[in-house]
């Protein structure tokens, strides 16, 4: 299982602690050091069933400084994926990608319990 995180992020730290407490094996990847590729994001978006907007870190400083709330609706899916793949700080975190194809975006305990335990 792949666990994408930004280590200084408090939500990511809580999610990592939850995984450790429940004995879930994972490979951690720093989303800022190794941001997701266009291909990964495209596959995860399709596999998650979530709208692409859910992959954006809408509370992040970069998202706000780029005024993406106003710009995203006019952008194509490909443009949005390219933007996400350019900077990991734009990507919502944590993200979990399981071996059987489950994609979890953000940390919600009930959702993680159902999907991972």
CORWO-V529039 format. One record per backbone hydrogen bond with DSSP energy under -1.0 kcal/mol. NH is the residue of the N-H (numbers start at 1). CO is the residue of the C=O. If there is no record, write none. Layout:
NH:CO + NH:CO
This chain:
2:97 + 3:27 + 4:95 + 5:29 + 9:6 + 13:9 + 14:10 + 15:11 + 16:12 + 17:13 + 18:14 + 19:15 + 20:16 + 21:17 + 22:18 + 23:20 + 24:19 + 27:1 + 29:3 + 31:5 + 34:30 + 41:37 + 42:38 + 43:39 + 44:40 + 45:41 + 46:42 + 47:43 + 48:44 + 49:45 + 54:51 + 55:52 + 56:53 + 57:90 + 58:56 + 60:57 + 64:60 + 65:61 + 66:62 + 67:64 + 68:63 + 71:67 + 72:68 + 74:71 + 75:72 + 80:76 + 81:77 + 82:78 + 83:79 + 84:80 + 85:81 + 86:83 + 90:87 + 91:88 + 92:55 + 95:4 + 96:104 + 97:2 + 98:102 + 101:98 + 104:96 + 106:94 + 112:108 + 113:109 + 114:110 + 115:111 + 116:112 + 117:113
